[in-house]
């Protein structure tokens, strides 16, 4: 047995849960953010078949391929935090000289942030090829930020995957202003 197994065994005996190994990776993907399209159902020959539209599956495959070089050697176990910065198309009305040039404008346009998150999380899971985690349900802390692209930039995404805070009470306090009971 290795040192890690001994440490894990000792922490279990002492009643503490072992801390998972640290993981923190950030990468930029030169794909415009795309929301996951709803599944479609067709009836052919009396049988119903449900599928995800090809535009979504192709986009997810491209994202998974681009993310592979940042992927861990094994799928992550336990809770995971994902931060997405979605840099979306800037409309012409925001390209005037008086408009800010950088990533300073919030985007309140399509695609919806939750649909982008669904597409990204599905792409990066083991089921669809990238293999950062076994299942999307492991993502226990998710943040999506949508901004308009710089005047001379291109739409893209910045993705950060890491372990969340060991104790979620600080996050709960930050959101509610109340101290959660121990």
Rosetta blueprint (number, residue, H / E / L):
1 X L
2 X L
3 X H
4 X H
5 X H
6 X H
7 X H
8 X H
9 X H
10 X H
11 X H
12 X H
13 X H
14 X L
15 X L
16 X L
17 X L
18 X L
19 X L
20 X L
21 X L
22 X L
23 X L
24 X E
25 X E
26 X E
27 X E
28 X E
29 X E
30 X L
31 X L
32 X L
33 X L
34 X L
35 X L
36 X L
37 X L
38 X L
39 X L
40 X E
41 X E
42 X E
43 X E
44 X E
45 X L
46 X L
47 X E
48 X E
49 X E
50 X E
51 X E
52 X L
53 X L
54 X H
55 X H
56 X H
57 X H
58 X H
59 X H
60 X H
61 X H
62 X H
63 X H
64 X H
65 X H
66 X H
67 X H
68 X H
69 X H
70 X H
71 X L
72 X L
73 X L
74 X L
75 X L
76 X E
77 X L
78 X L
79 X L
80 X E
81 X E
82 X E
83 X E
84 X E
85 X E
86 X E
87 X E
88 X E
89 X L
90 X L
91 X L
92 X H
93 X H
94 X H
95 X L
96 X L
97 X L
98 X L
99 X L
100 X L
101 X L
102 X L
103 X L
104 X L
105 X L
106 X E
107 X L
108 X L
109 X L
110 X L
111 X L
112 X L
113 X H
114 X H
115 X H
116 X H
117 X H
118 X H
119 X H
120 X H
121 X H
122 X H
123 X H
124 X H
125 X E
126 X H
127 X H
128 X H
129 X L
130 X L
131 X L
132 X L
133 X E
134 X L
135 X L
136 X H
137 X H
138 X H
139 X E
140 X E
141 X E
142 X E
143 X E
144 X E
145 X E
146 X E
147 X E
148 X E
149 X L
150 X L
151 X L
152 X L
153 X L
154 X L
155 X L
156 X E
157 X E
158 X E
159 X E
160 X E
161 X E
162 X E
163 X L
164 X L
165 X L
166 X L
167 X L
168 X L
169 X H
170 X H
171 X H
172 X H
173 X H
174 X H
175 X H
176 X H
177 X L
178 X L
179 X L
180 X L
181 X L
182 X L
